[in-house]
């Protein structure tokens, strides 16, 4: 009996439900964590102090930069890093985009470290370590003297978030039977939307101080770490892969729902045993024509998906309405992402993925037009774009874990994650182009959003209702061919 069969026998019992709920809470917090920067780094109206001729109570804050201005006055100083550290005018205004981009540099740089920690320590310890790191890297900037110290912590915060996101996801998914994975994968990531909604009223409640906002989001990771420490066991799939069979069997016995008479004493690993370094993983990912094309597809698609998703994510501040109201309305779209499962069950991953790519491109192109017509139309278009962009992100996030064999899954997902962060880093800088014309960033996002379509059609296998591949020979066929040509290619 292999671990996949053992997980299927265990079903969806009380422990799996508990892990599912805790993982959902963790992903809800993740949404809060990611969206908080839209509020504690929001733009604050300002004016050059040299131009003030009236009583300060009657000032019209124009937010226009004046060459040679000796000092800028902001409408409020403690509400945002933007005003507290005087980031209103060029070239310092670009620091806001750098501060957002450097967060994703941390994500990319941490990818190899994440794989190493997961391989050596397991899922559970990495979750706990990442929670501690997230709290520390959030709290330290409160005492930072300038924006550059804040940026240094943002780099480490990105690293901590990658450890948290991937470890929580893998631990939550690896104990779930195959037939539930599609829905649960989408549900976990849809919880990001719920977190984005929740953080809006929290930030409004503590609007008077960006430091208090940061303290509010630094506390929950410690509670999450405590729950994992006391109540959640290590992934049995990882234990089997490490050949720690007695521990894996003991955990699987606690997962059994109705099959109490089933014994896991014959549990064995069918994964390829050798542990791969990062360099060895790269070699394996480019071993043979078919695997090379699949690797190229995953990397390019992930980069473009990140570019578009985070472009829509950070666009909240540029909408015409109140940032707190917009911050509650638009992320609500992410709550409907699990509805994609209805179409994925009927049509599979690839057709649904291609369809939402097309709809997202249409929404991006139409957004500048909607902004000119009316605010309600702008919100509706943003809502649709956020829904489809999140759908793309979530479908592909789950797809990567389904298409790679166990031997490559950790390092492979980390490499794709690092490459994809190129898109995340570029996204806030592309938004800066709206100072020339509001339409420019969205036309760029729309063009990049179409690039994955031919790659998906030609080189990506369908993974719907298929077992997770344990070995290289189990990688799924492309377009339902009888045999995947990886091994033939690699021998030539």
C-alpha positions, 0 to 999 in steps of 0.5 A: 500500500502506498501513501496515496492509497492510505490517504484515500482509505482515511477519507475526510475524517475529523482530523482532516476537517480540523486541518482544513479549518486551520489551513483556511484560517491561515489563508484568511490571515494571509489575505489580511497580511498581503492587503494591509500594505494598501492601507498603511502605505496609502497615499495621503494628500499633500501640498508644498508649504511654500505655497500656503497663504491661507489658514492651515484649516482651509488648505486645498491639498493638491498633491502636486509636486513643486520644483524647488519646494523646501517642505511638503505638508500632509493632510495627516502624518501618522495614518501612513508610511507615505506621509510619516516618511515624506514620500509624496514627490519624485524621486522619493515617490518611486520608493513606494513601488520599490517597497512593494517590489522588494517584498517579492524579491524576498519571496524569490530569494527565499525559494531555495531556502524554503525547499531546503527547510521543507526537505530537512525539517518537514512541513510543520516546523517550517510553518511554526518558524515562518509564523515567528519570522512574520511577526518579528519582521512586521514589528521591527519597522515600527521603530525604524528611523527611515524608509530604507530600514522599512524596506530591509524588513520588507525583504525579510517579510517576503521570505517569511511569507513564502515559508508560511504560504507554501508550508501551510498549503502543502500540509493542508493538501497532502492529507486530503483525498484526491476527490476533494483536492480541487475544491479545497485548493480553490477554497484555501486560496479564496480565503485570501479574498476574505482576508482582504475584506476583513483587513479593510475595516480593521485598518479603518478602525486603526486609521489614526496610526500605521504603527497600530495597524502593523501591531494588529496584524503581527499578533495572529501568526503567534496564535496560528503557530501555537495551534500547529505546535499543539494540535497538528501532526506532520504530513504523513506523505512527507514522513513516508517519503523520508521513510519514517514509516512508524510515525507515518502509520501512527498519524494515518491511524488517527486519520481513519474515519470509518475503516477502523479495521484497515491496517497500514502495516504494509505502507511503503514509499513508491517515490524515487528516494534520492534527495535532489539539490536545487541544481539537480532539480534544475537538471531534472526539470530540463531532462528531455524535450517534453519535460523542458517544454513543461518547465518552460510553460510553468515558469512563463505562465507563473510569471505572467499570472503574478504580474497581472494578479498583483497589478489588480491587487495593488490597483485598489488605491487608484480607484475613484472611490474611498479606499476602505469601501473599495477595499471591501467591495472588490476583494469580495470577488475572490469569495466566488472563486471556488465556483470555478470547481463546477466548471473544472469538474465538467471541463477540466483544468485547461479549458477553464484556465484558458477561458478565465485568461480571456475574460481577464484580458477583456476586463483589463482593457475595458477598465480605463474606459469604465473609469471614464464613464462612471464609478459604478461601472469601474467597480463592476469591471474591477470586481470581474477582473479581480475574480478572474485574475484570482481564479487564474492564480489559484488554478495555476497554484494548485496545478503546479503541485499536481503536475510535478512528481514527489521527487521534484515537487518541493524544489520545482514549485520553489523554482517556479515560485521564484521565477514567477516573482519577476512578475510580482516585482514588476507589477507595482512599477508598471502601475506607476505608468498611470501618471502618463495615461491611466490606460497604459498599465492595464493594456500592458497587463492585458497583453501579458495575460494572453501569452500563456494561452498557446503554451497551455494548449500545446505543452500542459497536461490535464491533471483533473481527477488524476493521482499525484505523480510519485515518480518521473514515469508517472508524469501525465500525458499531454492532450491525452496521448497514451504515453508521455514522451519524457523518458524516451526523450531523456534516453536519446 
